[in-house]
Amino acid sequence: MVIVIAALLLSVLLGALFLIPRDRNAQKVQLNPINKSSKVYYSKDEVSVHNKRTDCWVIIKNKVYDVTSYVEEHPGGDAILTHAGDDSTEGFYGPQHATRVFDMIEDFYIGDLKL
């Protein structure tokens, strides 16, 4: 019974991803726009201070994304804040995300992680 309820809840959440209208132009606004022709690099320490709802950066596959403007729209609620200021690669590639997130995330790209 618990599995059925969990499956229904997951189905509703995933269905909401496709039914909630989005303003794609609003998400392209970045707090720190960069010139895409030149690389910007951030250290883990620099990223780690951006760990709040009002200032949220994440690392995904050694790329840095400023997702602050998306935090309130995130269908998974505060789950996006779990790894704010840290590496979110594992959570980002989890089964809960529809394939469209792989295109969406590029709107928030601000630079690469210093290795």
Buried (B, 14 or more C-beta within 10 A) or exposed (E): EEEEEEEEEEEEEBEEBEEEEEEEEEBEEBEEEEEEEEEEEBEBEBBBEBBEEEBBBBBBEEBBBBBBBBBEEEBBEEEBBEBBBBBBBEBBEEEBBEEEEEEBBEBBBBBBBEE
